Amino acid sequence: MFSPVVRCEVEQHGNYQKYEYFVYDVYGIGVIGYGVVYRRNGFAEIRVINVHRGYRGEGIGSLMLQKIVEDHSQETICVKTFDSLVHWYERFGFKVVDPEALLLLRTSAV
């Protein structure tokens, strides 16, 4: 049985860090999940979480978001999303702070 694993690569870019999250297929070749978070000064912004169409609904996005929340638990995390994904983010502790812009925050664990 396939057990997806989230891998993270971090790059320093001036005064911020770029975190890239990858989930590979069963062969470890094809990327089936991808995410990007930019972090600076106690604040993390989710820029992308995307799962390959053929793997959606299998928990890969949730696995990636859980890893992002764990990695950035000391920061406030923000995301601008689509209306259809608001409830999904809320399941991970995000709160809507601007309904018109669909901006959500998850405050740090500190």
N, C-alpha and C positions, 0 to 999 in steps of 0.2 A: 504494500500500500504506500502511496506517495504521501510524504509528510513535508510540506513546504517549509523552508527556512528563510527568514529575512536576513539579508546581509547588508551591512552599512559601510559606506566609505565616506570619510570626512576630508574636506579640503579647506585650507585657510585662504581667504581672499581679503586681504587688507584687514579691516576691522570686523569682519564677520566670518562665520564658518558655514560651509555648504555641506549638508548631509544628504547623501544619495542612498536610497533604499532599493534593494533588488530582491526579487524572488524569481528563481530559475525553475524551468520545467524539470520533469523527472530525470532527464538526461544531464542536467546541469549546463545546458547550452543556451537555450532560448529564454529570454526575459519574459516572464508572464505577469510580473507585477513591478511597478516602478513608483518611487516617491521621491520628492525633494523638499527639504526643509532648510530655510536660512535662519541662522541664529546669531543674535548680537545683543549685548547688554541686558541679559536676563529675559530676552524676548525671542520666541521662535515662531516663524511663520511657515505654515504648510503651503507650499506652492502647487504641488502636484501629488495626487495619489491616483494611479490608474492601473487597472487590471485588464489583461488581454481578454477580449470578448468571449473567447471559448472557455475561460476559466472563471467567469463571474458567477457569483452565487455559491462559491465553494469556500468562503471565509478567508480568502487571500487578502482582500482589502482590509478586513478587520484585523487580521494578523499583523499587517503592516502598520495600521493605525495604533494598535496596542504597543508595538515596538517603538513607534514615534513618541507616544505618551510616556513610556518608560524612560527612553533616552533623554527626554526634555522635561522630566518631572519637576526640576528645580526652576523652570522658566514658565512664564505665561505663554501659552500657545494660542495663536490666532489662525483662522482660516476663513476665506471667502469661498462660498460654495454655491451649489445649485439648490433650489427649493426642495427638490426630491431627495437630497442627501442630509437635510437638516436633522431629521430624526435619528439618522445613523450616527452622526457626530454627537448628538445629545446622549446616546447610549454610552459614550465614552467620557462623559462629564463636561462636554462643551455646552455653553449657554449662548443664546442669541443676544447680542448686544446692539445690533442694528438690523432690524427686520428688512428694511428696504434694500440695504446693500448685501444682505445675507452674510453678515459678519458674525462669527462665533468666536468665543474665547474660552479657554480652559486655564484657570489660575494655577499657579505653582503649588506644589505640595508643601512648600516651606511656609 
